[in-house]
Amino acid sequence: MENFKDISLQRVFEARDLIATVISKTPLLRSETLSKKWNKNIALKLENFQPTGAFKLRGAANAILSLSEAEKKQGVVTMSTGNHGKAVAYVAKQMGIKAVICISELVPKVKIDAMKDLGATVVIAGKDQGEATEVALQMQTAQGLRYISAFDDPDIIAGQATIGLEIIEQQPAVDTILVPLSGGGLMSGVAFAVKALSPKVRLIGVSLEREPAIYKSIRAGKIVQVEEFESLADALPGPISEDNQYTFEMCRRYVDDILLVSEEQVAQSMAYAYLKESQVLEGGGAVTLGILLDERIKSLGQNIVAICSGNNVDPKKLSHIVEEQRAFVTQYF
């Protein structure tokens, strides 16, 4: 398999070594309930077990640990919908460097509080990711900070790709991997690493039905702008920029299919994870379960791994969702 621009399998293995002391090698848990229901071997890759509660720690750790000493002294700035910012704040605090996180008005309070608790400066900058990104880039120039993209960065992608290495090691027979898909940092990294090691494995992205940026862009053959909106899966909505250098092309090249789920399916997935798998998952972290609870799973492979990408959700909100969806879960599972 050829390299993609600045990204190679060697770079992914180097990232795994670099971030080993910061991240957790997360469990791959067989789902007895889903495996029995569909007569398949189904497992969940639990990135909600990361110290920051989400996979984003892998990429953030790789990006920050790769900085020069001069860059570390200046500090970092980023735009985030929450989990990336929390990861950047966590690593920056460990290393004693300045971190500024620019967010939009749509980021949930639970994620804002988590970033502040880790010592980051949080700047609410505009109504959407585009406006927050503009402010972050202005701060990069004005303060000499190092800008770290939430997804379109080779160090970020290589860090997220280490999940793919772990899945192949933990489940060598895997034939299908379901991956949450938003800006594509996780999807492109995992797909790149897995296709390099096991080319026959199918990589399937899972996005929201409403305004799925990379799904629409791949279908159009070019980057398509989408609107941002409030969602239970708050980490997923939003556009990819016109100057995207990595994730759009990598997803177009290495991803076999993209499946879409509704808001209702996100809620059902969160409730199922809690009631049947004893897992706390935020909406964006649970979207792959939307496919595992759906008849579409019948057309997938026999040995399926679903990445569950994060757990940063307000407990009261999750409790409300669980009670609303309890009847669905108990009736079908």
C-alpha positions as CSV (number, residue, x, y, z in Angstrom):
1,M,0.0,0.0,0.0
2,E,1.4,3.4,-1.0
3,N,1.9,6.2,1.5
4,F,-0.5,9.2,1.5
5,K,1.4,12.5,1.3
6,D,3.1,12.8,4.7
7,I,1.4,9.7,6.2
8,S,3.0,6.2,6.2
9,L,2.5,3.0,8.2
10,Q,5.9,3.7,9.7
11,R,4.7,7.0,11.0
12,V,1.7,5.3,12.6
13,F,4.0,2.8,14.4
14,E,6.1,5.7,15.5
15,A,3.0,7.4,16.9
16,R,2.1,4.4,18.8
17,D,5.5,4.3,20.6
18,L,5.4,8.1,21.2
19,I,2.0,8.2,22.8
20,A,2.2,5.0,24.8
21,T,2.8,6.6,28.1
22,V,-0.1,9.1,27.7
23,I,-3.0,7.0,26.2
24,S,-4.6,3.7,27.2
25,K,-4.7,0.6,25.0
26,T,-8.4,0.3,25.1
27,P,-10.5,-2.9,25.5
28,L,-12.1,-4.8,22.6
29,L,-15.3,-6.2,24.2
30,R,-17.3,-8.9,22.6
31,S,-21.1,-8.1,22.7
32,E,-22.8,-11.3,23.7
33,T,-26.2,-9.6,23.2
34,L,-25.6,-8.4,19.6
35,S,-23.6,-11.5,18.6
36,K,-26.4,-13.7,19.6
37,K,-29.1,-11.6,18.0
38,W,-27.5,-11.4,14.6
39,N,-25.6,-14.7,14.7
40,K,-22.3,-12.8,14.1
41,N,-19.1,-12.1,16.1
42,I,-19.6,-8.5,17.2
43,A,-17.1,-6.6,19.4
44,L,-16.9,-3.0,20.6
45,K,-13.7,-1.0,20.6
46,L,-14.1,1.1,23.7
47,E,-12.3,4.4,23.3
48,N,-14.5,5.8,26.1
49,F,-11.9,4.1,28.3
50,Q,-9.3,6.8,27.4
51,P,-8.2,9.1,30.3
52,T,-10.1,11.9,28.7
53,G,-13.0,9.7,27.8
54,A,-12.5,9.8,24.0
55,F,-10.2,8.7,21.2
56,K,-9.1,12.2,20.5
57,L,-6.4,11.8,23.1
58,R,-4.3,9.7,20.7
59,G,-4.1,12.4,18.0
60,A,-3.6,15.3,20.4
61,A,-0.8,13.4,22.2
62,N,1.0,12.6,19.0
63,A,0.7,16.2,17.7
64,I,1.8,17.9,20.9
65,L,4.6,15.4,21.7
66,S,5.9,16.0,18.2
67,L,6.3,19.7,18.6
68,S,9.7,21.4,18.8
69,E,10.9,22.8,22.1
70,A,10.4,26.3,20.8
71,E,6.8,25.5,19.8
72,K,6.1,24.0,23.2
73,K,7.3,27.2,24.9
74,Q,4.9,29.3,22.8
75,G,1.9,27.1,23.5
76,V,-0.9,25.7,21.3
77,V,-4.3,26.8,20.0
78,T,-7.0,24.8,18.4
79,M,-10.7,24.7,17.5
80,S,-12.8,22.0,18.9
81,T,-16.3,20.7,19.4
82,G,-15.2,19.4,22.8
83,N,-13.3,16.1,22.9
84,H,-10.3,17.3,20.9
85,G,-10.0,20.4,23.0
86,K,-10.2,18.3,26.2
87,A,-7.5,16.1,24.8
88,V,-5.3,19.0,23.9
89,A,-5.8,20.5,27.4
90,Y,-5.0,17.2,29.1
91,V,-1.7,16.7,27.2
92,A,-0.8,20.4,27.5
93,K,-1.3,20.3,31.3
94,Q,0.9,17.2,31.6
95,M,3.6,19.0,29.7
96,G,3.2,22.4,31.4
97,I,2.4,24.3,28.2
98,K,-0.2,26.9,27.3
99,A,-3.4,25.7,25.6
100,V,-6.1,27.9,24.1
101,I,-9.3,26.2,22.9
102,C,-11.7,28.0,20.6
103,I,-15.2,26.7,20.5
104,S,-18.6,27.6,19.1
105,E,-21.8,28.3,21.0
106,L,-23.0,24.8,20.2
107,V,-20.4,23.0,22.5
108,P,-22.1,21.4,25.5
109,K,-21.4,22.8,29.0
110,V,-20.1,19.5,30.2
111,K,-17.3,19.6,27.6
112,I,-16.5,23.3,28.3
113,D,-16.2,22.6,32.0
114,A,-13.9,19.7,31.4
115,M,-11.5,21.8,29.3
116,K,-11.5,24.6,31.9
117,D,-10.9,22.1,34.7
118,L,-7.7,20.9,32.9
119,G,-6.3,24.5,32.9
120,A,-7.0,25.5,29.2
121,T,-8.2,28.9,28.2
122,V,-11.6,28.4,26.5
123,V,-12.7,31.1,24.1
124,I,-16.3,30.9,22.9
125,A,-15.9,32.3,19.4
126,G,-19.0,32.4,17.2
127,K,-22.0,30.4,16.2
128,D,-20.3,27.6,14.4
129,Q,-16.9,25.8,13.8
130,G,-16.0,28.1,10.9
131,E,-16.1,31.2,13.1
132,A,-14.3,29.5,15.9
133,T,-11.6,28.3,13.5
134,E,-11.1,31.9,12.2
135,V,-10.5,33.2,15.8
136,A,-8.1,30.3,16.5
137,L,-6.1,31.1,13.4
138,Q,-6.0,34.8,14.3
139,M,-4.7,33.9,17.8
140,Q,-2.1,31.7,16.2
141,T,-0.7,34.7,14.3
142,A,-1.2,37.3,17.0
143,Q,0.3,35.3,19.9
144,G,2.7,33.0,18.0
145,L,0.8,29.9,19.1
146,R,1.0,26.5,17.3
147,Y,-2.3,25.7,15.6
148,I,-3.3,22.1,15.9
149,S,-6.2,21.0,13.6
150,A,-8.9,18.8,15.2
151,F,-8.6,16.3,12.3
152,D,-6.8,17.5,9.1
153,D,-3.2,17.1,10.3
154,P,-0.8,14.2,9.7
155,D,0.2,13.9,13.3
156,I,-3.5,13.8,14.4
157,I,-4.3,11.2,11.8
158,A,-1.3,9.0,12.6
159,G,-2.3,9.2,16.3
160,Q,-5.9,8.1,15.6
161,A,-4.6,5.4,13.3
162,T,-3.1,3.6,16.3
163,I,-6.7,2.4,17.0
164,G,-6.5,0.4,13.8
165,L,-3.3,-1.3,14.9
166,E,-4.9,-2.3,18.1
167,I,-8.0,-3.7,16.5
168,I,-5.9,-5.9,14.1
169,E,-3.9,-7.2,17.0
170,Q,-6.9,-7.8,19.3
171,Q,-9.2,-9.3,16.6
172,P,-7.1,-10.7,13.7
173,A,-10.2,-12.2,12.1
174,V,-12.1,-8.9,11.8
175,D,-13.7,-8.4,8.4
176,T,-15.7,-5.2,9.0
177,I,-14.9,-2.1,11.1
178,L,-17.6,0.6,11.8
179,V,-16.1,4.0,12.5
180,P,-17.8,7.3,13.6
181,L,-17.3,9.8,10.8
182,S,-17.3,13.6,11.1
183,G,-14.2,15.6,9.9
184,G,-12.5,12.3,9.1
185,G,-9.4,12.2,11.3
186,L,-10.5,9.0,13.0
187,M,-11.9,7.4,9.9
188,S,-9.0,8.2,7.6
189,G,-6.4,7.1,10.2
190,V,-8.0,3.8,11.0
191,A,-8.8,3.1,7.4
192,F,-5.2,3.8,6.3
193,A,-3.7,1.6,9.0
194,V,-6.1,-1.3,8.6
195,K,-5.9,-1.3,4.8
196,A,-2.1,-1.4,5.0
197,L,-2.2,-4.4,7.3
198,S,-5.3,-6.2,6.2
199,P,-6.5,-4.9,2.8
200,K,-9.6,-7.1,2.6
201,V,-11.2,-5.6,5.8
202,R,-14.2,-3.4,5.0
203,L,-14.1,0.1,6.5
204,I,-17.5,1.7,7.0
205,G,-18.0,5.2,8.2
206,V,-21.1,6.1,10.2
207,S,-22.5,9.7,10.0
208,L,-25.7,11.5,10.8
209,E,-28.5,11.6,8.2
210,R,-28.6,15.4,8.4
211,E,-25.8,17.3,6.6
212,P,-23.1,14.6,6.6
213,A,-20.1,16.6,5.3
214,I,-17.7,13.9,4.0
215,Y,-20.6,11.7,2.7
216,K,-22.0,14.5,0.7
217,S,-18.5,15.5,-0.5
218,I,-17.5,12.1,-1.7
219,R,-20.8,11.7,-3.6
220,A,-20.2,15.1,-5.2
221,G,-16.6,14.4,-6.0
222,K,-15.6,17.6,-4.3
223,I,-15.8,19.3,-0.9
224,V,-19.4,20.4,-0.2
225,Q,-20.2,22.8,2.5
226,V,-22.9,21.9,5.0
227,E,-24.7,23.7,7.8
228,E,-23.9,23.1,11.5
229,F,-26.8,22.2,13.9
230,E,-27.5,21.0,17.4
231,S,-27.5,17.2,17.7
232,L,-27.4,14.5,20.4
233,A,-24.2,13.5,18.5
234,D,-22.7,17.0,19.1
235,A,-19.2,15.9,18.0
236,L,-20.4,15.1,14.4
237,P,-22.1,18.0,12.7
238,G,-20.1,20.6,10.9
239,P,-18.2,21.3,7.6
240,I,-14.8,20.4,6.3
241,S,-12.9,23.4,4.9
242,E,-12.2,23.9,1.2
243,D,-8.4,23.7,1.9
244,N,-8.7,20.2,3.4
245,Q,-5.4,18.5,2.7
246,Y,-5.8,14.9,4.1
247,T,-9.1,13.6,5.4
248,F,-11.4,14.0,2.4
249,E,-9.0,12.3,0.0
250,M,-8.1,9.6,2.4
251,C,-11.7,8.8,3.1
252,R,-12.5,8.8,-0.6
253,R,-9.6,6.4,-1.2
254,Y,-9.7,4.0,1.8
255,V,-13.3,3.9,3.0
256,D,-15.6,1.2,1.5
257,D,-18.9,2.7,2.5
258,I,-20.7,5.3,4.6
259,L,-23.9,4.6,6.4
260,L,-26.2,7.2,8.0
261,V,-28.2,7.2,11.2
262,S,-31.0,9.4,12.5
263,E,-31.2,11.3,15.7
264,E,-33.6,8.7,17.0
265,Q,-31.1,5.9,16.3
266,V,-28.4,7.9,18.2
267,A,-30.7,8.1,21.2
268,Q,-31.5,4.3,20.9
269,S,-27.8,3.6,20.7
270,M,-26.9,5.6,23.8
271,A,-29.6,3.8,25.8
272,Y,-28.7,0.4,24.4
273,A,-25.0,0.9,25.4
274,Y,-26.0,1.9,28.9
275,L,-28.7,-0.8,29.5
276,K,-27.2,-3.8,27.7
277,E,-23.4,-3.2,27.5
278,S,-23.0,-1.1,30.8
279,Q,-21.2,1.6,28.8
280,V,-21.6,5.4,29.0
281,L,-21.4,6.8,25.5
282,E,-22.1,10.2,24.2
283,G,-24.1,10.6,21.0
284,G,-21.1,10.9,18.6
285,G,-19.4,8.0,20.4
286,A,-22.5,5.7,20.0
287,V,-23.4,6.2,16.3
288,T,-21.8,2.9,15.2
289,L,-24.2,1.1,17.5
290,G,-27.0,2.6,15.4
291,I,-25.9,0.2,12.6
292,L,-25.6,-2.8,15.0
293,L,-29.2,-2.2,16.2
294,D,-30.4,-2.0,12.6
295,E,-31.4,-4.6,10.0
296,R,-28.6,-3.2,7.8
297,I,-26.1,-5.2,9.9
298,K,-27.3,-8.3,8.1
299,S,-25.5,-7.2,4.9
300,L,-22.2,-6.7,6.7
301,G,-19.5,-9.2,7.5
302,Q,-19.3,-12.0,10.1
303,N,-16.6,-10.5,12.4
304,I,-17.5,-6.9,13.1
305,V,-15.8,-4.3,15.3
306,A,-17.6,-1.1,16.1
307,I,-15.5,1.8,17.5
308,C,-17.3,3.5,20.4
309,S,-15.4,6.8,20.4
310,G,-16.3,8.8,23.6
311,N,-18.3,9.1,26.8
312,N,-18.4,12.9,27.4
313,V,-22.1,13.4,28.0
314,D,-24.0,15.1,30.8
315,P,-25.3,12.4,33.2
316,K,-28.7,14.0,33.5
317,K,-29.0,14.2,29.7
318,L,-28.0,10.5,29.4
319,S,-30.4,9.5,32.1
320,H,-33.3,11.2,30.3
321,I,-32.4,9.5,27.0
322,V,-32.2,6.1,28.7
323,E,-35.6,6.4,30.2
324,E,-37.1,7.6,26.9
325,Q,-35.6,4.7,25.0
326,R,-35.9,2.0,27.6
327,A,-39.0,0.4,26.0
328,F,-37.2,0.1,22.6
329,V,-34.2,-1.5,24.1
330,T,-36.0,-4.0,26.3
331,Q,-38.4,-4.9,23.5
332,Y,-35.8,-5.7,20.8
333,F,-32.7,-6.6,22.9
